[in-house]
Amino acid sequence: MTVYDVLIWGGVLLTAAGLAGIIWCIVTVARAKAMRLSDTEMRARMQRVVAVNMGALAASMLGLMAVVLGIMLGR
């Protein structure tokens, strides 16, 4: 296993973790909408979800960049 393989598989794991975070955000927002919360309670939940969503998107982006970099450099 070369360093490029490690870069690729590490990127895959990071992307999968980011995708899991995005799915968590979708499920959390869907549950909050179904509960029909008040505006203040909905805002409080959305603030937390937005922070997690941004982190998950960043993790997915970095993971995909690592995969592409590992493929390009591994040739």
Backbone bond lengths (Angstrom), bond angles and torsions (degrees), N, CA, C in turn:
res aa  C-N    CA-C-N  psi(-1)  N-CA   C-N-CA  omega(-1)  CA-C   N-CA-C  phi
1 M - - - 1.450 - - 1.536 107.93 -
2 T 1.299 115.78 125.25 1.459 120.57 -178.94 1.525 110.51 -90.86
3 V 1.303 115.44 172.38 1.459 120.83 178.17 1.528 109.91 -65.01
4 Y 1.316 117.76 -28.81 1.459 120.94 179.24 1.530 111.00 -70.80
5 D 1.326 116.28 -35.22 1.462 119.67 175.67 1.528 110.53 -64.76
6 V 1.306 115.86 -40.60 1.467 120.25 177.59 1.526 109.93 -63.67
7 L 1.320 116.77 -40.40 1.462 121.17 178.51 1.527 110.38 -63.53
8 I 1.320 116.25 -42.66 1.463 120.24 179.88 1.523 110.85 -64.89
9 W 1.339 117.31 -50.87 1.462 119.83 -177.17 1.518 112.56 -69.65
10 G 1.319 117.36 -32.28 1.467 119.50 173.49 1.516 111.10 -64.68
11 G 1.324 115.84 -40.13 1.461 120.37 176.37 1.515 112.33 -64.36
12 V 1.325 115.84 -38.31 1.468 119.76 177.42 1.523 110.17 -62.70
13 L 1.319 116.99 -44.38 1.470 120.18 179.51 1.526 111.95 -64.73
14 L 1.327 116.43 -40.22 1.458 120.45 178.83 1.528 110.81 -66.12
15 T 1.318 116.61 -40.20 1.461 120.76 177.43 1.520 110.77 -65.13
16 A 1.324 117.42 -41.57 1.470 120.76 178.47 1.527 111.26 -64.08
17 A 1.324 116.96 -38.66 1.464 120.00 177.47 1.528 110.32 -65.30
18 G 1.319 116.94 -41.39 1.462 120.31 176.91 1.516 112.05 -63.44
19 L 1.318 116.51 -40.56 1.462 120.48 178.35 1.526 111.15 -64.92
20 A 1.320 116.67 -39.05 1.470 120.29 176.58 1.532 110.32 -62.81
21 G 1.328 116.90 -38.53 1.462 120.38 177.11 1.519 112.19 -65.43
22 I 1.318 117.00 -39.02 1.462 120.64 178.40 1.531 110.29 -66.27
23 I 1.320 116.91 -41.36 1.462 120.26 178.06 1.527 110.26 -64.41
24 W 1.340 116.92 -39.21 1.463 120.16 176.52 1.524 110.33 -59.70
25 C 1.328 117.00 -42.30 1.465 120.89 179.36 1.527 111.28 -61.87
26 I 1.322 117.00 -42.97 1.459 121.06 -179.85 1.526 110.46 -62.30
27 V 1.325 115.87 -45.67 1.470 120.13 -179.15 1.525 110.69 -65.00
28 T 1.320 117.45 -41.67 1.460 121.27 -179.19 1.523 111.43 -63.92
29 V 1.322 117.42 -42.39 1.465 120.64 179.24 1.524 110.58 -68.18
30 A 1.322 117.59 -39.52 1.461 120.12 178.80 1.531 110.70 -63.35
31 R 1.321 117.07 -40.68 1.469 120.10 178.01 1.525 111.06 -66.15
32 A 1.321 116.90 -40.41 1.464 120.32 -179.85 1.532 110.37 -65.34
33 K 1.326 117.50 -38.84 1.461 119.80 177.75 1.521 111.01 -66.26
34 A 1.325 116.69 -38.38 1.461 120.40 -179.28 1.526 111.85 -67.97
35 M 1.327 117.11 -27.48 1.465 121.12 -179.44 1.526 111.88 -78.05
36 R 1.332 117.26 -13.92 1.465 122.90 -179.53 1.535 111.25 51.42
37 L 1.324 114.89 60.31 1.460 121.45 -178.76 1.524 110.55 -75.92
38 S 1.323 115.66 165.20 1.467 119.72 174.70 1.526 109.26 -71.68
39 D 1.308 115.59 167.95 1.461 120.40 -177.14 1.528 112.38 -59.94
40 T 1.323 117.45 -42.57 1.466 119.17 -177.77 1.524 111.89 -68.49
41 E 1.331 116.38 -39.91 1.463 118.89 177.92 1.518 111.31 -67.60
42 M 1.342 116.46 -38.60 1.464 120.19 178.79 1.530 110.45 -65.64
43 R 1.316 117.42 -40.19 1.469 120.28 178.13 1.523 111.36 -63.17
44 A 1.317 116.70 -40.83 1.469 120.39 179.98 1.523 110.47 -62.88
45 R 1.316 117.31 -42.76 1.463 120.04 178.81 1.518 111.27 -68.56
46 M 1.323 116.72 -39.81 1.465 120.48 -178.70 1.527 111.80 -66.06
47 Q 1.320 117.92 -34.63 1.461 120.03 178.41 1.515 110.77 -61.89
48 R 1.322 117.23 -41.77 1.462 120.55 178.95 1.525 110.34 -68.88
49 V 1.314 116.65 -40.73 1.462 120.78 -178.15 1.526 110.56 -66.99
50 V 1.324 117.03 -38.68 1.466 120.14 179.66 1.528 110.46 -63.31
51 A 1.312 117.64 -40.22 1.464 120.62 178.85 1.531 111.17 -64.33
52 V 1.315 116.73 -44.00 1.468 120.45 178.60 1.526 110.05 -66.32
53 N 1.331 116.40 -39.34 1.455 120.94 -179.56 1.528 111.46 -62.38
54 M 1.310 117.13 -42.51 1.469 120.28 178.93 1.523 110.98 -64.47
55 G 1.321 116.98 -41.15 1.458 120.55 176.94 1.519 112.13 -64.54
56 A 1.325 116.34 -40.12 1.462 120.44 179.36 1.521 111.25 -66.97
57 L 1.313 116.83 -40.68 1.464 120.11 176.95 1.526 111.14 -64.04
58 A 1.317 116.66 -40.30 1.462 120.14 178.28 1.527 111.03 -65.34
59 A 1.317 117.08 -40.96 1.467 120.36 178.34 1.523 110.69 -63.90
60 S 1.315 116.97 -43.18 1.467 120.27 178.47 1.520 111.07 -62.51
61 M 1.322 116.55 -42.77 1.454 120.40 -179.44 1.530 110.99 -64.19
62 L 1.316 116.99 -45.31 1.459 119.92 179.98 1.524 111.50 -65.75
63 G 1.322 116.71 -37.41 1.455 120.55 177.59 1.519 111.86 -64.39
64 L 1.313 116.66 -44.69 1.460 119.77 178.21 1.526 111.85 -65.25
65 M 1.327 115.98 -36.10 1.470 119.04 176.36 1.522 110.65 -64.38
66 A 1.323 116.95 -39.49 1.466 120.62 178.62 1.521 110.79 -65.16
67 V 1.316 117.47 -40.13 1.465 120.77 178.46 1.523 110.47 -62.99
68 V 1.317 116.78 -48.05 1.470 120.63 -179.24 1.524 110.18 -63.50
69 L 1.317 117.12 -42.43 1.460 120.81 178.90 1.512 111.47 -63.09
70 G 1.322 117.37 -43.05 1.459 121.00 178.34 1.517 112.43 -63.69
71 I 1.330 116.76 -38.45 1.475 119.83 178.20 1.519 110.95 -69.12
72 M 1.338 116.41 -42.48 1.462 118.88 -177.90 1.525 111.66 -68.22
73 L 1.310 117.96 -41.33 1.460 120.55 -177.13 1.526 112.11 -80.11
74 G 1.333 116.83 -22.38 1.451 120.35 -177.10 1.522 114.73 -76.66
75 R 1.300 117.06 -9.56 1.470 119.99 -178.91 1.485 111.94 -85.76
